[in-house]
Amino acid sequence: MGYSPLLRFKKKIFSKKSKPLTRGVYITIAFFIGVLLLPNIVLAVQFYPPAQGLILLSLALAVLLLPALFFPVRLWLFLEGLFLLLLPLDLASWLSMHQPISEGFMLSVWHTNEIEAYEQLRQYIAPIIAYLLLLAAYFLALFKFIPRRTWLPKRLRFAVILPAVLLTIFLTTSVKREVMPQFDEEFQPRGRHYAFKWLLNHTYPFDITKRYFAVKRQVAFLQKSASERGIVVQQKEVSYHGESPEMLGVLVIGETSRACNWQLAGYLRKTTPRLAKRSNLYFFNDVFAGANFTLLSVPQLISKATPDNLYQWQRSPMLTEILAEGGFYQGWISIQSLGDVWMDIARRACNFVSLHTGNWDRDLRDEELLPRVENFLKELPNERTFLVTHTIGGHFAYTKRYTAAYAHFKPEIENESTSFWDFRLSGKKNQAFVNSFDNTIVYTDMILDSIISYVEAQHRPAFLLYVADHGENLLEPPDFHAYHSYDTPSHYEAHVPMFIWLSDEYKTLYPAADSILSSHQNMRVQSTCTFYTLLDLARVQYGTDSTKSLLSPYYCPPYERPISNPDGKLCPEPPYQGGNVCPVYSPKGTVGE
């Protein structure tokens, strides 16, 4: 009986009959090892202190050499080379965020649609070409210069590599906490062997696989929680104490805007000229977001979720669920992608839902929301109503978020991809980068002013609350970070614009609102107060804490304002580094003034 094809393949691949290795083959193998180590060299050099970087690199080399004990050279290097296919994920995090890949970054990739992905990728044309050339060169050279059925000598494998691998693993499990302080944060209660686990989870490619499965587990958990969520708001728990049957409320959720660049916050540039002329508008100068990542920050606006209790919305009702029981006709109009399960839950309680689900375009702008919002308001029933509008705001790429008529500040970014690289490589703040971002705020000013006009035209007791989900870095020193969602949130990611506008009819019915809101404008605020403030504005009671509402005379400013990073880790309130970038900021010592 002849051999089966599988047995013939196994005998062919794993035959120990091997040609002796020449010096040239050894040099070629060393080259391949260098290429495979390159991602971990970047990690070690760029993101960790020398001692930590050396430990990570040693473990990466040991893990890389381990399969050489059991596989012929070509098969070993081929299998290792397959992991290079994962490298773009790490590269995207390194290049855009200047930090190792995080669960938040992986979650963002998970929820990204094809156009958002294109917007990111178009900024990295040169690295993509370099990566593809390296990948092609690696596999072509592997099959050209490494002979088949070539094994490393047995003495080298078992007398040198195996003891070195075992020694490296032993030493990494015995690293002192003083050298790797992260152990104290993550693994102190669990014993020293978790030092090895931490190191393994932070070396390439295990950093990617670990975070992929973590995100997959998180998404599955949230979906299960949503399907099993048994929150039922009893009508007797909700009471409406308004004096008008036609109360109208609007929540506008902003995307990627920072208070430091708002004219209303003292910024010298006229970025909000229309809103600056508005009466009955109360801008809050010192508001911090609950997270620097949309999928974690927005739930904190429409539920009881907080930075230290991110998933409280699973155990308590959403704002829209409460208002539905309070007799509000509700709408949800969004230009954002569908997002997480919390958004689906919040929309279920709305009578009218309009999402931008047509041809996604990288030139997507918030003016596409305006006719939908206007039509919704024109066709309102004669009953109390609440509308949520979720914008795209100043989300990258900046120049794609406004039209030429709103390019008030020039020069702009001429090419979002090349200019970005010029800025980052130069390590300097470039005015065109700031100009383009400021233009997104000028455009947002028009959008918000238009929505207020639509609401005003209803001649009903009405309010509008605007708050951005998070801020943005604009290449400020010393780190010269761009965009948002960093492991350690900056002041610029945390400090967000927030204001409340009231109609004349609302102020007539509730004259005390003016003095109360005015007295809170310069106090310390965290955007987690939005949920409580909106209920008070809508005159709905649901046993909530009045000290957290900006409309309450008993509002208590928070002394600490921790913020969640994209991994869900609680970070302390980001300090302001000083300078003239952020004109209005209240240190802790001003609490209660």
C-alpha positions as CSV (number, residue, x, y, z in Angstrom):
1,M,0.0,0.0,0.0
2,G,1.4,3.4,-0.9
3,Y,1.8,6.4,1.4
4,S,-1.1,8.8,1.7
5,P,-0.5,12.3,0.3
6,L,-0.5,13.6,3.9
7,L,2.2,11.1,5.0
8,R,4.3,11.9,1.9
9,F,4.1,15.6,2.7
10,K,5.0,15.0,6.3
11,K,8.0,12.9,5.3
12,K,9.1,15.4,2.8
13,I,8.9,18.4,5.1
14,F,10.2,16.8,8.3
15,S,12.9,14.5,6.9
16,K,16.0,15.0,9.0
17,K,18.3,14.5,6.0
18,S,19.6,18.0,5.8
19,K,22.3,19.7,3.8
20,P,25.0,21.3,5.9
21,L,24.4,25.0,6.4
22,T,26.8,27.4,4.7
23,R,27.9,30.8,6.1
24,G,25.6,32.5,3.5
25,V,22.6,30.5,4.8
26,Y,23.4,31.5,8.4
27,I,23.6,35.2,7.3
28,T,20.3,34.9,5.5
29,I,18.6,33.3,8.6
30,A,20.0,36.1,10.7
31,F,18.5,38.6,8.3
32,F,15.1,36.9,8.6
33,I,15.3,36.9,12.4
34,G,16.1,40.6,12.3
35,V,13.0,41.3,10.1
36,L,10.8,39.2,12.4
37,L,12.2,41.0,15.5
38,L,11.7,44.5,13.9
39,P,8.2,45.1,15.4
40,N,9.4,44.2,18.9
41,I,12.5,46.4,18.4
42,V,10.2,49.3,17.7
43,L,8.1,48.5,20.8
44,A,11.2,48.2,23.0
45,V,12.9,51.3,21.8
46,Q,9.9,53.6,21.3
47,F,7.5,52.8,24.1
48,Y,9.4,51.4,27.1
49,P,12.3,52.5,29.3
50,P,15.6,50.7,28.4
51,A,15.4,48.0,31.1
52,Q,11.8,47.1,30.2
53,G,12.6,47.2,26.5
54,L,15.5,44.8,26.9
55,I,13.4,42.4,28.9
56,L,10.6,42.5,26.2
57,L,13.1,42.1,23.4
58,S,14.7,39.1,25.1
59,L,11.4,37.3,25.5
60,A,10.4,38.1,21.9
61,L,13.6,36.6,20.7
62,A,13.1,33.5,22.8
63,V,9.5,33.0,21.5
64,L,10.7,33.5,18.0
65,L,13.5,30.9,18.3
66,L,11.3,28.3,20.0
67,P,9.7,26.8,16.9
68,A,13.1,26.3,15.3
69,L,13.6,23.3,17.7
70,F,10.7,21.4,16.0
71,F,10.5,22.7,12.4
72,P,12.9,22.9,9.4
73,V,14.2,26.4,8.8
74,R,12.1,27.3,5.8
75,L,8.8,26.1,7.4
76,W,9.8,27.8,10.7
77,L,10.4,31.1,9.0
78,F,7.4,30.8,6.8
79,L,5.1,30.2,9.8
80,E,6.7,33.1,11.6
81,G,6.3,35.3,8.5
82,L,2.6,34.8,8.5
83,F,2.4,36.8,11.7
84,L,3.7,39.8,9.6
85,L,0.2,39.9,8.1
86,L,-1.0,41.3,11.5
87,L,1.6,44.1,11.5
88,P,-0.7,46.8,9.9
89,L,-2.8,46.8,13.1
90,D,0.3,47.6,15.2
91,L,1.6,50.0,12.6
92,A,-1.7,52.0,12.6
93,S,-1.5,52.4,16.3
94,W,2.1,53.4,16.4
95,L,1.8,55.9,13.5
96,S,-1.5,57.5,14.4
97,M,-1.4,57.3,18.2
98,H,2.3,57.0,19.0
99,Q,1.6,54.2,21.5
100,P,1.3,50.4,21.5
101,I,-1.9,48.9,20.4
102,S,-4.7,49.0,23.0
103,E,-8.1,47.3,23.4
104,G,-9.7,50.7,22.7
105,F,-7.9,50.9,19.4
106,M,-8.9,47.4,18.5
107,L,-12.5,48.2,19.5
108,S,-12.4,51.2,17.2
109,V,-11.2,49.0,14.3
110,W,-14.0,46.5,15.1
111,H,-16.6,49.2,14.7
112,T,-15.0,51.0,11.8
113,N,-16.9,51.1,8.5
114,E,-15.1,50.9,5.2
115,I,-15.1,54.7,4.6
116,E,-13.7,55.5,8.0
117,A,-11.0,52.8,7.4
118,Y,-10.2,54.5,4.1
119,E,-9.9,57.8,5.8
120,Q,-7.3,56.3,8.1
121,L,-5.4,54.4,5.5
122,R,-5.1,57.3,3.0
123,Q,-2.9,59.0,5.6
124,Y,-0.4,56.1,5.5
125,I,0.3,55.6,1.8
126,A,4.1,55.6,2.2
127,P,4.1,53.1,5.2
128,I,1.6,50.9,3.4
129,I,3.9,50.7,0.3
130,A,6.9,50.0,2.4
131,Y,5.1,47.3,4.3
132,L,3.9,45.6,1.1
133,L,7.4,45.7,-0.4
134,L,8.9,44.2,2.8
135,L,6.3,41.5,2.9
136,A,7.0,40.6,-0.7
137,A,10.7,40.7,-0.3
138,Y,10.5,38.5,2.8
139,F,8.6,35.6,1.2
140,L,10.4,35.8,-2.1
141,A,13.8,35.7,-0.4
142,L,12.7,32.9,1.9
143,F,11.9,30.5,-1.0
144,K,14.9,31.6,-3.0
145,F,17.7,31.5,-0.5
146,I,16.6,28.9,2.2
147,P,16.9,25.4,0.9
148,R,14.1,22.9,1.5
149,R,14.6,20.3,4.3
150,T,17.2,22.4,6.0
151,W,17.4,22.2,9.7
152,L,19.5,24.0,12.2
153,P,22.2,21.6,13.6
154,K,20.9,19.5,16.5
155,R,23.7,20.7,18.8
156,L,22.7,24.4,18.1
157,R,19.1,23.6,18.7
158,F,19.3,21.6,21.9
159,A,22.6,22.7,23.4
160,V,22.2,26.5,22.7
161,I,18.7,27.6,21.7
162,L,16.7,25.4,24.1
163,P,18.6,26.3,27.3
164,A,18.6,30.0,26.2
165,V,14.8,29.9,25.8
166,L,14.2,28.2,29.1
167,L,16.6,30.6,30.9
168,T,14.9,33.6,29.4
169,I,11.4,32.4,30.4
170,F,12.7,31.7,33.9
171,L,14.3,35.1,34.3
172,T,11.3,37.0,33.0
173,T,9.0,35.3,35.5
174,S,11.4,36.5,38.2
175,V,11.6,40.2,37.2
176,K,11.3,42.5,40.2
177,R,8.4,44.8,40.5
178,E,10.7,47.8,40.7
179,V,11.8,47.1,37.1
180,M,8.3,46.6,35.8
181,P,5.9,48.7,37.9
182,Q,3.0,47.7,35.7
183,F,2.9,44.4,37.6
184,D,1.7,46.3,40.7
185,E,-1.2,47.7,38.7
186,E,-2.3,44.5,37.0
187,F,-1.0,41.4,38.6
188,Q,0.1,42.1,42.2
189,P,-2.5,39.9,43.8
190,R,-1.9,36.9,41.5
191,G,1.8,36.0,41.9
192,R,5.0,36.5,40.0
193,H,4.3,34.1,37.1
194,Y,1.9,36.8,35.8
195,A,5.0,38.9,35.0
196,F,5.6,36.5,32.2
197,K,2.0,36.8,31.1
198,W,2.2,40.6,31.1
199,L,5.4,40.5,29.0
200,L,4.0,38.0,26.6
201,N,0.8,40.1,26.1
202,H,2.9,43.2,25.2
203,T,5.2,41.6,22.7
204,Y,4.3,41.3,19.0
205,P,2.3,39.4,17.7
206,F,0.7,38.4,21.1
207,D,-0.2,42.0,21.8
208,I,-2.6,41.9,18.8
209,T,-4.1,38.5,19.4
210,K,-4.6,39.2,23.1
211,R,-6.5,42.4,22.4
212,Y,-8.5,40.9,19.6
213,F,-9.8,38.2,21.8
214,A,-10.4,40.6,24.7
215,V,-12.5,42.8,22.4
216,K,-14.3,39.8,21.0
217,R,-15.2,38.7,24.5
218,Q,-16.3,42.3,25.4
219,V,-18.5,42.6,22.3
220,A,-20.1,39.2,23.0
221,F,-20.6,40.1,26.7
222,L,-22.3,43.4,25.8
223,Q,-24.5,41.8,23.2
224,K,-25.6,39.1,25.7
225,S,-26.2,41.7,28.4
226,A,-28.3,43.7,26.0
227,S,-30.4,40.7,25.0
228,E,-30.9,39.7,28.6
229,R,-31.4,43.3,29.8
230,G,-34.6,43.3,31.8
231,I,-34.8,47.0,32.6
232,V,-38.4,48.1,32.7
233,V,-39.2,51.7,33.7
234,Q,-42.5,51.8,35.6
235,Q,-44.8,54.7,34.8
236,K,-45.3,55.3,38.5
237,E,-41.5,55.9,38.9
238,V,-41.5,58.7,36.4
239,S,-43.4,62.0,36.9
240,Y,-43.6,65.1,34.7
241,H,-43.8,68.3,36.6
242,G,-43.8,70.7,33.7
243,E,-46.3,73.5,33.3
244,S,-46.5,73.1,29.5
245,P,-47.9,70.1,27.6
246,E,-45.7,71.1,24.6
247,M,-42.2,71.0,26.2
248,L,-39.5,70.6,23.6
249,G,-36.0,69.4,24.4
250,V,-33.0,68.7,22.1
251,L,-29.7,67.0,22.9
252,V,-26.9,67.6,20.3
253,I,-24.0,65.2,20.9
254,G,-20.9,66.7,19.4
255,E,-18.0,64.7,18.0
256,T,-14.3,65.6,18.5
257,S,-14.3,69.2,19.7
258,R,-12.3,70.9,22.4
259,A,-13.3,73.9,24.5
260,C,-9.9,75.5,24.2
261,N,-10.6,76.5,20.6
262,W,-14.1,77.8,21.2
263,Q,-14.6,81.6,21.0
264,L,-17.3,81.2,23.7
265,A,-14.6,79.8,26.0
266,G,-12.3,82.8,25.6
267,Y,-10.4,81.7,22.5
268,L,-9.1,84.8,20.6
269,R,-10.3,83.6,17.2
270,K,-13.9,84.0,16.2
271,T,-14.7,80.3,15.9
272,T,-18.3,80.6,17.2
273,P,-19.5,84.0,15.8
274,R,-23.2,83.0,15.5
275,L,-23.5,81.4,18.9
276,A,-21.7,84.4,20.5
277,K,-24.6,86.6,19.4
278,R,-27.2,84.3,20.9
279,S,-29.1,85.4,24.0
280,N,-30.3,82.8,26.5
281,L,-27.2,80.7,25.9
282,Y,-25.2,79.5,28.9
283,F,-21.7,78.2,28.1
284,F,-19.9,76.2,30.7
285,N,-16.2,77.0,30.7
286,D,-14.7,74.1,32.6
287,V,-16.3,70.8,31.5
288,F,-14.3,67.5,31.3
289,A,-15.5,64.4,29.4
290,G,-15.9,61.0,31.0
291,A,-13.8,59.3,28.4
292,N,-11.5,60.2,25.4
293,F,-13.2,57.6,23.2
294,T,-16.7,57.9,21.7
295,L,-18.0,54.4,22.5
296,L,-17.3,55.0,26.2
297,S,-18.0,58.7,26.5
298,V,-21.5,58.9,24.8
299,P,-23.2,56.4,27.1
300,Q,-22.1,58.6,30.0
301,L,-24.2,61.4,28.5
302,I,-27.4,59.5,28.2
303,S,-27.3,57.2,31.2
304,K,-26.0,56.9,34.8
305,A,-22.7,55.5,33.5
306,T,-19.5,57.1,34.8
307,P,-15.8,56.7,34.2
308,D,-15.5,54.2,37.1
309,N,-18.8,52.5,36.2
310,L,-18.8,52.4,32.4
311,Y,-21.5,49.8,32.0
312,Q,-24.1,51.1,34.5
313,W,-26.4,51.5,31.5
314,Q,-26.9,47.7,31.6
315,R,-28.4,47.9,35.1
316,S,-30.3,51.2,34.9
317,P,-32.6,52.9,32.3
318,M,-31.3,55.1,29.5
319,L,-32.5,58.7,29.3
320,T,-34.8,58.0,26.3
321,E,-36.4,55.1,28.2
322,I,-37.2,57.4,31.1
323,L,-38.5,60.1,28.9
324,A,-40.7,57.6,27.0
325,E,-42.5,56.7,30.3
326,G,-42.7,60.5,31.0
327,G,-44.9,60.9,27.9
328,F,-42.3,62.3,25.5
329,Y,-42.5,61.8,21.8
330,Q,-38.9,61.1,20.8
331,G,-36.6,61.2,17.8
332,W,-33.1,60.1,17.2
333,I,-31.3,61.6,14.1
334,S,-27.7,60.6,13.6
335,I,-24.9,60.9,11.1
336,Q,-22.6,58.5,13.0
337,S,-22.1,54.9,12.2
338,L,-24.4,52.5,14.1
339,G,-21.9,52.0,17.0
340,D,-22.3,49.9,20.1
341,V,-25.3,48.1,21.7
342,W,-26.0,51.0,24.0
343,M,-27.0,53.1,21.0
344,D,-29.4,50.5,19.8
345,I,-31.0,50.3,23.2
346,A,-31.3,54.1,23.5
347,R,-32.9,54.3,20.0
348,R,-35.5,51.6,20.8
349,A,-37.4,54.1,23.0
350,C,-37.7,56.6,20.2
351,N,-40.7,57.0,17.9
352,F,-38.7,58.3,15.0
353,V,-35.2,57.2,14.0
354,S,-33.2,58.6,11.1
355,L,-29.7,57.3,10.4
356,H,-27.3,58.1,7.6
357,T,-27.2,54.7,6.1
358,G,-26.8,55.7,2.4
359,N,-23.5,56.0,0.5
360,W,-21.0,56.8,3.2
361,D,-18.7,59.5,1.9
362,R,-15.5,60.7,3.4
363,D,-16.7,64.2,2.7
364,L,-19.7,63.6,5.1
365,R,-20.7,66.8,6.8
366,D,-23.3,67.7,9.5
367,E,-25.4,69.9,7.1
368,E,-26.9,66.6,5.9
369,L,-28.6,66.4,9.4
370,L,-30.2,69.8,9.0
371,P,-33.2,69.0,6.7
372,R,-34.0,65.9,8.7
373,V,-34.0,67.9,12.0
374,E,-36.0,70.7,10.4
375,N,-38.6,68.3,9.0
376,F,-38.9,66.5,12.4
377,L,-39.5,69.7,14.2
378,K,-42.0,71.0,11.7
379,E,-44.1,67.8,11.9
380,L,-44.2,67.7,15.7
381,P,-47.3,66.5,17.5
382,N,-48.9,68.8,20.1
383,E,-47.2,67.0,22.9
384,R,-43.9,67.1,24.8
385,T,-41.0,66.1,22.6
386,F,-37.4,65.2,22.9
387,L,-34.8,64.9,20.1
388,V,-31.3,63.5,20.1
389,T,-29.0,64.6,17.3
390,H,-25.6,62.9,17.0
391,T,-23.1,64.8,14.8
392,I,-19.8,64.0,13.0
393,G,-18.3,67.3,14.2
394,G,-14.6,67.7,13.8
395,H,-13.7,64.0,13.3
396,F,-10.8,63.5,11.0
397,A,-10.1,64.4,8.3
398,Y,-10.7,68.0,9.3
399,T,-10.9,69.5,5.8
400,K,-13.6,67.0,4.9
401,R,-15.9,68.2,7.7
402,Y,-16.6,71.7,6.4
403,T,-17.2,73.5,3.1
404,A,-15.1,76.2,1.5
405,A,-17.4,78.9,2.8
406,Y,-16.4,78.1,6.4
407,A,-12.6,78.0,5.8
408,H,-12.1,81.2,7.8
409,F,-8.6,80.4,8.8
410,K,-5.8,79.7,6.3
411,P,-3.6,78.1,5.2
412,E,-5.5,74.9,5.6
413,I,-4.1,71.4,5.4
414,E,-3.6,71.0,1.7
415,N,-3.3,67.2,1.7
416,E,-4.5,65.3,4.8
417,S,-2.1,62.5,4.3
418,T,1.2,64.1,3.4
419,S,0.8,67.1,5.6
420,F,0.1,64.9,8.6
421,W,3.4,63.2,8.0
422,D,5.2,66.5,7.6
423,F,3.7,67.6,11.0
424,R,4.5,64.4,12.9
425,L,8.0,64.0,11.5
426,S,9.0,67.6,12.1
427,G,7.8,67.3,15.7
428,K,6.4,70.8,15.6
429,K,3.0,72.3,15.9
430,N,1.9,73.4,12.4
431,Q,-0.5,76.3,12.0
432,A,-2.3,74.7,9.1
433,F,-3.3,71.8,11.3
434,V,-4.8,74.1,13.9
435,N,-6.5,76.3,11.2
436,S,-8.3,73.3,9.7
437,F,-9.5,72.1,13.1
438,D,-10.7,75.7,14.0
439,N,-12.6,75.7,10.7
440,T,-14.5,72.6,11.8
441,I,-15.7,74.6,14.8
442,V,-16.8,77.5,12.6
443,Y,-18.8,75.0,10.7
444,T,-20.2,73.5,13.9
445,D,-21.2,77.0,15.0
446,M,-23.4,77.3,11.9
447,I,-25.0,73.8,12.4
448,L,-25.8,74.5,16.1
449,D,-27.2,78.0,15.3
450,S,-29.4,76.5,12.6
451,I,-30.8,73.9,14.9
452,I,-31.5,76.5,17.5
453,S,-33.3,78.6,14.9
454,Y,-35.5,75.5,14.0
455,V,-36.3,75.0,17.7
456,E,-37.0,78.7,18.2
457,A,-39.4,78.8,15.3
458,Q,-41.7,76.3,17.2
459,H,-42.5,79.0,19.8
460,R,-42.7,76.4,22.6
461,P,-41.0,76.1,26.0
462,A,-37.8,74.6,24.7
463,F,-34.2,73.9,25.6
464,L,-31.1,72.6,23.7
465,L,-28.1,71.1,25.3
466,Y,-24.9,70.6,23.3
467,V,-21.9,68.7,24.6
468,A,-18.9,67.1,22.8
469,D,-18.0,63.5,23.5
470,H,-14.3,64.2,23.8
471,G,-11.6,66.7,22.8
472,E,-8.6,66.5,20.5
473,N,-4.8,66.9,20.5
474,L,-3.4,69.4,18.0
475,L,0.3,68.6,18.2
476,E,0.9,70.5,21.4
477,P,4.3,70.1,23.1
478,P,5.9,68.2,24.7
479,D,4.4,65.1,23.2
480,F,3.1,66.5,19.9
481,H,0.2,64.1,19.9
482,A,-2.5,64.4,17.3
483,Y,-6.2,63.3,17.4
484,H,-7.5,61.4,20.5
485,S,-8.0,58.1,22.3
486,Y,-4.6,57.9,24.0
487,D,-3.8,55.5,26.8
488,T,-3.1,58.6,29.0
489,P,-5.7,61.2,28.2
490,S,-4.5,64.8,27.8
491,H,-6.2,68.0,29.0
492,Y,-7.1,68.7,25.4
493,E,-8.9,65.4,25.0
494,A,-10.8,65.9,28.3
495,H,-11.8,69.6,28.2
496,V,-14.9,69.8,26.0
497,P,-17.4,72.5,25.0
498,M,-20.9,72.4,26.6
499,F,-23.8,74.9,26.6
500,I,-27.5,75.1,27.3
501,W,-29.8,77.3,25.3
502,L,-33.3,78.2,26.5
503,S,-36.2,79.6,24.5
504,D,-38.0,82.8,25.7
505,E,-41.1,80.7,26.4
506,Y,-39.1,78.4,28.6
507,K,-37.6,81.3,30.6
508,T,-41.0,82.8,31.0
509,L,-42.3,79.6,32.6
510,Y,-39.2,78.9,34.7
511,P,-37.5,82.3,35.4
512,A,-35.3,80.8,38.1
513,A,-33.4,78.8,35.4
514,D,-31.5,81.9,34.3
515,S,-29.9,82.7,37.6
516,I,-29.2,79.0,38.4
517,L,-27.5,78.3,35.1
518,S,-25.6,81.6,35.2
519,S,-24.2,80.8,38.6
520,H,-22.8,77.5,37.4
521,Q,-21.0,78.6,34.2
522,N,-17.6,78.9,35.8
523,M,-17.8,75.9,38.1
524,R,-16.0,72.6,37.5
525,V,-18.2,70.2,35.6
526,Q,-18.0,66.7,34.2
527,S,-20.1,65.8,31.3
528,T,-21.6,62.9,33.2
529,C,-24.0,65.5,34.6
530,T,-25.7,65.6,31.2
531,F,-28.1,62.8,32.1
532,Y,-29.3,64.5,35.3
533,T,-29.4,68.0,33.8
534,L,-31.6,66.9,30.9
535,L,-34.1,65.3,33.2
536,D,-34.3,68.5,35.2
537,L,-34.6,70.7,32.0
538,A,-37.4,68.4,30.8
539,R,-39.1,68.7,34.3
540,V,-39.0,65.0,34.7
541,Q,-38.4,63.3,38.1
542,Y,-37.0,59.9,38.4
543,G,-35.4,59.8,41.8
544,T,-32.1,61.1,40.5
545,D,-29.4,63.0,42.4
546,S,-30.1,66.8,42.3
547,T,-26.5,67.6,43.2
548,K,-25.4,66.4,39.8
549,S,-27.7,68.6,37.7
550,L,-26.6,72.0,36.4
551,L,-30.2,73.2,36.7
552,S,-30.3,72.4,40.4
553,P,-29.6,75.1,43.0
554,Y,-27.9,72.3,44.9
555,Y,-25.4,71.4,42.2
556,C,-22.1,70.2,43.7
557,P,-19.0,70.7,41.6
558,P,-16.8,67.5,41.5
559,Y,-13.4,67.8,43.2
560,E,-12.0,64.9,41.1
561,R,-12.8,64.3,37.5
562,P,-11.3,61.0,36.5
563,I,-11.5,60.0,32.9
564,S,-11.6,56.6,31.2
565,N,-9.1,55.7,28.5
566,P,-10.1,53.5,25.5
567,D,-9.2,50.3,27.4
568,G,-11.7,51.3,30.2
569,K,-8.9,52.1,32.6
570,L,-9.6,54.9,35.1
571,C,-7.1,57.7,34.7
572,P,-6.7,60.7,37.0
573,E,-7.9,64.1,35.9
574,P,-5.5,65.3,33.2
575,P,-3.5,68.4,34.3
576,Y,-3.2,71.5,32.2
577,Q,0.4,72.1,31.2
578,G,-0.1,75.9,31.2
579,G,0.6,78.3,28.4
580,N,-1.8,80.3,26.3
581,V,-3.5,77.4,24.5
582,C,-6.4,77.0,26.8
583,P,-7.7,80.4,27.9
584,V,-10.2,79.2,30.5
585,Y,-9.4,76.6,33.1
586,S,-10.3,76.3,36.8
587,P,-7.9,74.4,39.1
588,K,-9.1,72.4,42.0
589,G,-8.6,75.3,44.3
590,T,-11.5,77.2,42.7
591,V,-14.1,74.6,43.6
592,G,-17.2,76.3,45.1
593,E,-16.2,79.8,44.0
